[in-house]
Amino acid sequence: MIVITGATGALGGAAADRLLRTLPADQLAVVVRDPARAWRFAARGVQVRYGDYREPDSLPTAFEGADQLLLVSSSDPAADAVGLHRVAIDAAVKAAVGRIAYTSHQGAALDSPFGPGHDHAATELLLAESGLAWTSLRNGFYAHSLAWLLGPWRETGVVAVPGDGPVSWTAREDLAEAAAAVLASDGGYDGPITLTAAAAPTFAQLAATAAELTGRPIGFEVVGEDEWVARQVAGGQQERMARFLLGMYQAARRGFFAGTDPLLAAILGREPRTARDVLAELARS
């Protein structure tokens, strides 16, 4: 049986949908914090189980019978993500899960200035120490986040960022499809695997692409970090969140997201979507 956490979220839900194309519904279970929100899976005959990383006692039963467990990482920047992941991994050990597939991130490293990069690296260490078989899906940076990480360039005509560097922007839909394929492979992938689009454009290159797509001049500038944070706060963002996002640009500048890997294309059997594809959608919206 395959068990998927976070199935009411975008990645976990899309992975479950993909598996249901070929997997009998009784071979899939989803673990969610609010079972009522998973009605569409229940309607198709999928087991819906309650489980919450913040409630350790809920998890061993939720993971019971899992040959493969998709452990979707915590997305709350204010949470102790590593602590929550430790609880989930301990529960998987208690439930004798066959293999954990964990949604990690490209550039996972303990010295990453991007908070989640550190958290993912620490979680991978926990997986390695768990005694369970595991696969870490080191996903490329979600391409849909360009909608806010490029700033309000459509209104201002300028992409202004606090640091530039290459990023292998990767479509979440492609990563969900790959996650489903990895789960269905029944152990065909082991340890960390990197799943990215084929290119890693810089923010300057994305600004040039935006200009080409819109047919109007789009400028580019790198502003000081403090000035950038001040601009975000002036625009209504909490300073804590602005500084969290700042870590992403710092990591990009240091090359944490620069690598690309052909594995995603091999798993999909086609080329993944590109940052240009996502920019084209933003330009039309």
N, C-alpha and C positions, 0 to 999 in steps of 0.2 A: 504493500500500500504506500501511496505517496501522500504526505501530509504537508500542507502549505500554510504558513502563518501569514498574517497581514493580508488576507484575501479580499478584504474590503478596500484595500489601497490599490493604487494604479498598477504597480509592478506585480504584486502577488496575485491580484485579480486577473490580470492579463495572462500570467503564467498558467493559472488554473483553467482559464478559458481555452488556452492553447492545448493543454493536456486533454481536455474533454473532447477534442476533435478525434482522438485516437484511443483514449483510455476509457474503459467502462466506468460509469459514475460511481459504482460501489467500490472502486479501487482508489478513490480519491477522498480525502477529508480536508476540510479547511478549518483553521483555528482563528477565531476572531474575538475581539473584546465585546462586541455587540452582535450576538447571533441574529437579531432581527434584521440587521443590515445585510446579512448574507442570504436573504430569502431567495435570490435568483439561483444560488447554488443548491439550496434545499429543494427548490422546485424541480431541479434536474436529477434529483436522487443522490446528491453529494452529501456526505455526513458533515454537519456543521457542529463544531465543538467550541466550547468556551475556553479561552485561555488568555492570560494577561501576564506579560513579563514582570509586572509589578506585584503579582500574586503567585508566588512560587508554587503553592500547593495546587494551583489549577493546571499546571503544565504537564506533569507526568502522565496524567490521564488523557490530556489533550494530545499528547504525542504517542500514545499507546499504539502499537502495531505498525509503526512507521518503518518501512524499509528505506525510504528516502524522506528526509525532512528539509523543506525549504525554510530556512531561518532568515526572515527578512529583518534587516538591521533597524534599530530604533531611528526614527527621523526627527526626534525632538531635540533641538540644539541645547535646550536647557536641562536635559536629563543626564543622569550618569549612565551613558550608553554602555560602557564596558561592564558596569555592575549589572545592568539588565541582561546583557548578553551572557554574562557568567551564570545568572539564574537559569536562563533558557538552556544553556549547554549542560549544566548540572542535571536539569530535568530530563534532557535527552539521554544522558547516561543512565539515569534511573529507569527510564522507559526502554532501555536497550535498543535505541534507534540504530538502524543499520548504517546510515550515512547522513551527515549534515551537509547541505549545500547552503553556504552562507553568502548573503549579498554584501560583498565588500566593495572596495573602490580602487581604481587605478591610483598608483602613488601612495598606497597604504604604507606608512612608515612612522616609527615612533618620533622622529624628528621633524615631521611635517608641520608647517605653520598653520595648516588647515585642520581644525579640530577633529573632524570626522576621520581624516587620514590617520591621525594618531590612534583614534578609537578602533578603527578597523584593524590596524596592525596589532594592537593589544588583544583584540578578540581572536585574531588568527593564532596568536600564541596560546590562548586558552584552548582553542580547537586542537592544536598540536599536542597539548598536554592532556586532552580529555580521554584518550585511548580509543575514541571512535574514528571510523573512517570519515574523512571530510574533504570537501571541495570548497574553495573560496573563489567566488565569482568577482573578480576585480573589474568591476564595470567602469567603462569610460564615463566622464562627466556627463550627466544628463543634458542633452542638447536643448530640451525645452526651457532650461533655466537661462538660456540666452535672452529670453523675454525680459528678465530683470537685471541680469549681470551686465548687459550692454548699456544699461541706463536708458533714459528717455530720448534716444537718438532720433526717433521719428519726429519728435516735436522740436528738439534743439538743433538737429542737423550735425551733431557732434557725438562721437563715442568717447566719453571721458572716463578713464579708469585709473586706479591708484597703482597699477603695475601691469606690465604686459609680459606675455609668454605664451608658448604653444599649449593648446589643450585639445585632446582628442574627443571633441564633442560627439556623443553617441546617443542615438534615439532610444528612449526608454522602451518603446514598443519592440524594437529589435532585441533589446536585452531580456525582455520578458520571454520572447520566443526562444532565445538561447537558453534561458533558465529552464524552460520546459523541456528542451531537448536534452540538457544535461541530466535532469531528473529521470527522464525516460530511458537514458542510456544505462541505468542501473550500475553505476560505478565506472563508467567509461572515462571519467576525468577525475584526477586525484590531486589534492593539494591546491595551491593557488593557480588560477588560470586568468589571463588578461583578455578582456572582451572589449574591443574598441572599434570605432570607425577607422577608415583607412588613412585619414589625414589628421593633422593637429595644427590648425591655423592659429596664428596669434590674433589678439584683439585688433591690431592694426590691419591685418589682412581681412578680418571680418568687416571692418569699417569700409575697406575698399570694395568688398563684395556687396555690402549694403548699398553703396553708391551705384554700383553697376546695376543692381536689381531694381533700384528705384528711379534711376535715370537723373539723379540730382546729387549735388556735392554733399558728401558726408565727411566731416572732419574727424580727426583723431588727436587726442592729447592724453598724456599721462600727468596726472595732478598729484600733489603731495598727499601722503596718506592722511594726515590730520585734516587737510582741506577737504579731501573726499569724504571722510567721516562726517565732518561738519555739514557738508552739502546733504548727505543722507538724512541727518537728524533734522536739518531745516526743512527737508521734504516730508517729514512726518515719521521717519523710521526710528525705532528705538536705538539708542547708541549701542546697547549690547548686541543687537542683531547686526548693526553696521560693522562692528568690529569682528563679529563672527564671519561675515562675508569678506571682510578685508583679508582674512587668512587665506581665502581661496586665491585671490590675486597674488598674494605673496608666494604661495606655493607654485602658482603658474610661472611666476618670474624665475623661480629657482628650478624649474624643469620637472616638477613632480608629475605633471600630466602630459608630458611631451611624447611619451612612447606610443607607438601603434602596434597592433598585432593582427595578423591575418586570420586568427582562429575564429573570430565572430563570423566573418564571411564564409568560412568553411562550414561552420555549424549551420548557418542559415541557408547555404547553397546559393547565395546571391550576395551582391555588395550591400552593405548596410547603408542606411540613409546618411546624408552628409550634413554638415553645418550649413552649407549653402541651401540645401532643401528646407531646413528649418527657417533660415533667414527669408527665403522666398515666401513662406507662409506668413511670417511676421510682417513683411512688406505689404502683403495683400490685406492684412487685417486692420 
